[in-house]
């Protein structure tokens, strides 16, 4: 009997992506945060927000929390981030 090896990996698939336009200056912009529920992700994001506030006067305007790291941000949260934020940072923890 010949053993068969199953390889569950797949090669990466290239997909085109367009980056969002970057602001020229961060001074006074409203910051949106997406917290993914991983350990310390909220701490990391809030420390980043403090740094951005000291450096450029950015303020946290809105923060959303995902159900889990693997879930997407729901449409209502995306709409709120768009309406209340000029820049959004999605963070991780661990």
FENDAFEN-V996699 format. One record per residue. N is the residue number from 1. RES is the residue in one letter. SS is DSSP state (H for helix, E for strand, C for the rest). OMEGA is omega in whole degrees, -180 to 180 (none if undefined). D_CENTER is the distance of its C-alpha to the mean C-alpha in Angstrom with 2 decimals. Layout:
N|RES|SS|OMEGA|D_CENTER, N|RES|SS|OMEGA|D_CENTER
This chain:
1|X|C|180|49.93, 2|X|C|177|47.15, 3|X|C|177|43.75, 4|X|C|179|40.77, 5|X|C|178|37.44, 6|X|C|179|34.39, 7|X|C|-176|31.45, 8|X|C|-179|28.24, 9|X|C|177|26.20, 10|X|C|178|25.67, 11|X|C|178|25.23, 12|X|C|178|21.93, 13|X|C|179|21.94, 14|X|C|174|21.19, 15|X|C|-177|19.47, 16|X|C|178|19.22, 17|X|C|177|16.01, 18|X|C|179|16.04, 19|X|C|176|13.68, 20|X|C|178|13.16, 21|X|C|-180|15.82, 22|X|C|177|15.17, 23|X|C|178|16.97, 24|X|C|-176|20.09, 25|X|C|-179|19.90, 26|X|C|-175|17.40, 27|X|C|174|20.32, 28|X|C|-179|20.17, 29|X|C|178|16.97, 30|X|E|-175|15.12, 31|X|E|172|11.66, 32|X|E|-179|9.24, 33|X|E|174|6.90, 34|X|E|-178|5.05, 35|X|E|-171|7.04, 36|X|C|177|7.73, 37|X|C|174|11.41, 38|X|C|-179|12.09, 39|X|C|179|14.77, 40|X|C|179|14.00, 41|X|H|178|10.23, 42|X|H|178|11.35, 43|X|H|179|13.84, 44|X|H|-178|11.72, 45|X|H|-179|9.50, 46|X|H|175|12.88, 47|X|H|177|14.65, 48|X|H|179|12.41, 49|X|H|177|13.06, 50|X|H|179|16.71, 51|X|H|-179|16.94, 52|X|H|177|15.69, 53|X|H|180|18.11, 54|X|H|-174|20.93, 55|X|H|-172|20.42, 56|X|H|176|19.86, 57|X|C|176|20.28, 58|X|C|178|16.80, 59|X|E|177|16.59, 60|X|E|-178|14.02, 61|X|E|-176|14.83, 62|X|E|177|12.73, 63|X|E|176|10.56, 64|X|E|-180|9.93, 65|X|E|178|10.27, 66|X|C|178|10.07, 67|X|C|178|13.56, 68|X|C|180|12.76, 69|X|C|-177|10.43, 70|X|C|179|12.16, 71|X|C|177|12.03, 72|X|C|173|10.29, 73|X|C|-176|9.35, 74|X|C|-174|12.92, 75|X|H|180|14.56, 76|X|H|179|15.71, 77|X|H|177|12.38, 78|X|H|179|11.28, 79|X|H|179|14.71, 80|X|H|178|14.46, 81|X|H|179|11.34, 82|X|H|-177|13.34, 83|X|H|-171|16.46, 84|X|H|-172|15.55, 85|X|C|173|13.10, 86|X|C|-179|13.82, 87|X|E|179|10.57, 88|X|E|176|6.98, 89|X|E|175|4.63, 90|X|E|-173|1.39, 91|X|E|177|4.64, 92|X|C|178|7.48, 93|X|C|180|11.11, 94|X|C|none|14.60
